[in-house]
Amino acid sequence: MEPRLFVAFIVANKCRCTLGRLYITYITFYRYNYTNMKNNKNHILMISINGLVFVFSMIGVLATSIGTPLFMASTTILYYTIQSNLWIGFTCLATAILGFIQIRNKSLRIPSWLYVVKYVFTVAITLTMIVFWLLIAPTLHMPSYLLSLSNLFSHTLTPILALVSFFVFDSRDNFLSKKSSVFSLATPIYYFVFFLLVSSTGVMFGLYRSPYFFLDFYEFGWFGFNVYSEAYGFASFGIFYWIILILLLIFLLGFGLMSLNRLFFKKTIQIERL
């Protein structure tokens, strides 16, 4: 309990004076209004951040579709980068819309399953950022792309803002279960099956038969080591090992985000009890 409120209760109970009761009324009213103002400000900020994630993701998708010849432009929707941007973008848009409706309808609650979906897609867009900057960027023969709108939004700004939204707002209101980290594996598993089906039809991903070199079993095979590719101009090990590494990475990433969510939620509860 706030010290001033505690003192006021002592004054009122011991002295039973009108002044003490007035003081209690004042402190209670002040604290109630201050809390409401703070909550309203945070709520509007939550809506704004989620809206920005949607806008940033759409800028990245459009910039990639029209401004990156020979790199994702011809088959934009087939890339994990674009799909993960669409997933997190529309999920954040749904969250922002529900948040806006809550301003009018205080009884409305954002469903817990939407937080889980947003968590899964936040892991997906974070994977997009990590994989691009660690694996793709060093092998990319297009230095100008690194400063393009496509890269800045789809691989950098959207993932960072999605993480801010997840930790600052979602983790304050929603407590993820430990099994949620398993759900984070859904998007890479889905995409690998999706890639195999699309690739089997003969669709080309720009100059290659695979969207990413670490999935290109046509060039690097499945189980080989130090396999050189003329098309890419470097050697790599088999795709099987890349799949294991990426699944391990995304599980650790999902587990890490889930653990931080639980930590942030508990800290928020402790602060609110002060």
C-alpha positions in Angstrom: 0.0 0.0 0.0 1.2 3.5 -0.8 2.7 5.1 2.4 0.4 8.2 2.2 -2.7 6.0 1.9 -1.6 3.9 4.8 -1.0 7.0 7.0 -4.4 8.3 6.0 -6.1 5.1 7.1 -4.3 5.3 10.4 -5.5 8.9 10.9 -9.1 8.1 9.9 -9.3 5.0 12.1 -7.6 6.4 15.2 -8.9 10.0 15.1 -12.1 9.4 13.1 -11.9 13.0 12.0 -13.4 14.5 8.9 -10.0 15.7 7.7 -8.6 12.1 7.7 -11.6 10.9 5.7 -11.1 13.7 3.2 -7.4 12.9 2.9 -8.2 9.3 2.1 -10.7 10.4 -0.5 -8.2 12.7 -2.1 -5.4 10.1 -2.2 -7.7 7.4 -3.5 -9.1 9.6 -6.2 -5.6 10.8 -7.1 -4.1 7.4 -7.3 -7.1 6.0 -9.3 -6.9 8.8 -11.9 -3.2 8.6 -12.1 -3.3 4.8 -12.7 -6.1 5.3 -15.3 -4.1 8.0 -17.1 -1.0 5.8 -17.1 -2.9 2.8 -18.4 -4.6 4.8 -21.1 -1.3 6.2 -22.2 0.2 2.7 -22.3 -2.8 1.4 -24.2 -2.6 4.0 -26.9 1.1 3.3 -27.2 0.4 -0.4 -27.6 -2.0 0.3 -30.4 0.5 2.6 -32.1 3.4 0.2 -31.9 1.3 -2.7 -33.2 0.1 -0.4 -36.0 3.6 0.5 -36.9 4.7 -3.1 -37.1 1.9 -3.6 -39.7 3.0 -0.5 -41.6 6.7 -1.4 -41.5 6.0 -5.0 -42.6 3.9 -3.8 -45.6 6.6 -1.4 -46.7 9.1 -4.2 -46.6 6.9 -6.5 -48.6 6.1 -3.9 -51.2 9.7 -2.7 -51.5 10.8 -6.3 -52.0 8.2 -6.9 -54.6 9.0 -3.9 -56.8 12.5 -2.9 -56.0 14.8 -5.9 -55.8 15.5 -7.4 -59.3 16.9 -10.9 -59.2 16.5 -11.1 -55.4 13.1 -12.3 -54.3 11.2 -9.9 -56.6 9.8 -12.4 -59.1 8.5 -14.9 -56.5 8.2 -12.6 -53.5 5.4 -14.4 -51.6 7.3 -17.7 -51.7 10.1 -16.5 -49.4 10.1 -17.1 -45.6 11.2 -13.5 -45.2 8.0 -12.2 -46.9 5.7 -14.7 -45.3 7.0 -14.0 -41.8 6.5 -10.2 -42.4 2.9 -10.9 -43.5 2.3 -13.1 -40.5 3.5 -10.6 -37.9 2.1 -7.7 -39.8 -1.5 -8.9 -39.9 -1.3 -10.3 -36.4 -0.2 -6.9 -35.0 -3.0 -5.3 -37.1 -5.6 -7.5 -35.4 -4.1 -6.7 -32.0 -4.2 -3.0 -32.8 -7.8 -3.2 -33.9 -8.9 -5.1 -30.8 -7.0 -2.6 -28.7 -8.8 0.3 -30.4 -12.2 -1.4 -29.8 -11.2 -1.8 -26.1 -11.1 2.0 -25.8 -14.9 2.0 -26.3 -15.7 -1.4 -24.9 -13.7 -1.9 -21.6 -15.1 -5.4 -21.1 -13.4 -6.6 -24.3 -10.3 -8.7 -23.8 -7.8 -9.7 -26.4 -8.0 -13.5 -26.5 -5.0 -15.4 -25.0 -4.7 -17.5 -28.2 -3.9 -14.3 -30.1 -1.0 -13.7 -27.8 0.3 -17.2 -28.5 0.0 -16.7 -32.2 1.8 -13.4 -32.0 4.5 -15.0 -30.0 5.0 -17.7 -32.6 5.2 -15.1 -35.4 7.5 -12.9 -33.3 9.9 -15.8 -33.1 9.5 -16.3 -36.9 10.3 -12.6 -37.7 13.2 -12.6 -35.3 14.6 -15.8 -37.0 14.2 -13.9 -40.3 16.4 -11.1 -39.0 19.1 -13.4 -37.4 19.4 -15.7 -40.4 19.6 -12.9 -42.9 22.3 -11.0 -41.0 24.3 -14.0 -40.0 24.0 -16.3 -43.0 22.7 -14.5 -46.1 24.2 -11.0 -45.8 27.8 -12.3 -45.8 27.2 -14.3 -49.0 25.1 -11.7 -50.8 26.7 -10.4 -54.0 24.5 -7.2 -53.9 26.0 -4.8 -51.4 23.5 -2.1 -52.4 20.7 -4.3 -51.1 21.9 -3.9 -47.5 20.8 -0.2 -47.6 17.6 -0.8 -49.5 14.1 -0.2 -48.1 13.4 -3.9 -48.6 16.2 -4.9 -46.3 15.8 -2.1 -43.7 12.2 -2.8 -43.2 11.7 -6.6 -43.8 14.9 -7.8 -42.1 15.6 -5.1 -39.5 13.0 -2.5 -38.4 10.0 -4.8 -38.5 11.6 -7.6 -36.4 13.0 -5.1 -33.9 9.7 -3.3 -33.5 7.9 -6.7 -33.2 10.2 -7.6 -30.3 9.5 -4.3 -28.6 5.8 -4.9 -28.9 6.2 -8.4 -27.5 8.3 -7.5 -24.5 6.9 -4.1 -23.5 3.2 -4.8 -24.0 2.4 -8.5 -24.6 4.6 -9.7 -21.7 2.9 -7.3 -19.4 -0.6 -8.7 -19.9 0.0 -12.4 -20.9 1.8 -15.3 -19.3 3.0 -17.9 -21.7 3.2 -21.6 -20.8 6.4 -23.5 -21.2 4.9 -25.7 -23.9 4.5 -22.5 -26.0 8.2 -22.7 -27.0 7.3 -25.9 -28.9 4.8 -24.0 -31.1 7.7 -21.8 -32.3 8.9 -24.8 -34.4 5.6 -24.7 -36.5 6.7 -22.0 -39.0 10.1 -23.4 -40.1 8.6 -26.9 -40.4 5.7 -25.6 -42.4 8.0 -23.6 -44.6 10.3 -26.5 -45.3 7.4 -28.7 -46.5 6.0 -25.7 -48.4 9.4 -25.2 -50.2 9.7 -28.9 -51.1 6.2 -28.8 -52.6 6.8 -25.6 -54.6 10.3 -26.6 -55.7 9.0 -30.0 -57.0 6.9 -28.1 -59.5 10.0 -26.5 -61.1 9.4 -23.0 -59.8 12.6 -20.9 -59.7 13.6 -18.6 -56.9 15.3 -15.9 -58.9 18.5 -17.5 -60.3 18.3 -20.6 -58.1 16.0 -23.6 -57.5 15.9 -22.8 -53.7 15.0 -19.6 -51.9 18.0 -19.9 -49.6 21.4 -21.6 -50.0 21.0 -23.5 -46.7 17.9 -25.2 -48.3 19.4 -25.8 -51.7 19.8 -29.6 -51.8 20.1 -29.3 -55.6 23.5 -27.6 -55.2 24.8 -28.9 -51.8 23.0 -32.2 -51.4 21.7 -33.6 -48.1 24.5 -35.2 -46.1 27.7 -34.0 -47.7 30.5 -31.9 -46.2 32.4 -29.0 -47.9 30.4 -29.3 -51.1 31.3 -26.6 -53.5 28.7 -24.9 -55.7 29.5 -23.1 -58.9 26.2 -21.3 -58.8 26.8 -19.8 -55.4 30.6 -19.6 -55.6 31.3 -21.2 -52.2 31.2 -24.5 -50.3 28.8 -25.6 -47.7 27.7 -28.8 -45.9 24.5 -30.8 -46.6 21.0 -29.4 -46.1 20.2 -32.0 -43.5 22.7 -30.4 -41.1 21.4 -26.9 -41.8 17.9 -28.0 -41.0 19.0 -29.4 -37.6 20.9 -26.2 -36.8 18.0 -23.9 -37.7 15.4 -26.0 -35.8 17.8 -25.9 -32.8 18.2 -22.2 -33.2 14.5 -21.4 -33.4 13.7 -23.7 -30.5 16.3 -21.9 -28.3 15.0 -18.6 -29.6 11.5 -19.5 -28.8 12.5 -20.8 -25.4 14.4 -17.6 -24.7 11.5 -15.3 -25.7 9.1 -17.5 -23.6 11.4 -17.3 -20.6 11.8 -13.6 -20.8 8.0 -13.2 -21.2 7.4 -15.1 -18.0 10.1 -13.0 -16.2 8.7 -9.7 -17.4 5.1 -10.7 -16.5 6.2 -11.6 -12.9 8.2 -8.4 -12.6 5.1 -6.4 -13.7 2.9 -8.1 -11.1 5.5 -7.4 -8.4 5.6 -3.7 -9.4 1.8 -3.4 -9.5 1.6 -4.8 -5.9 3.9 -2.1 -4.5 
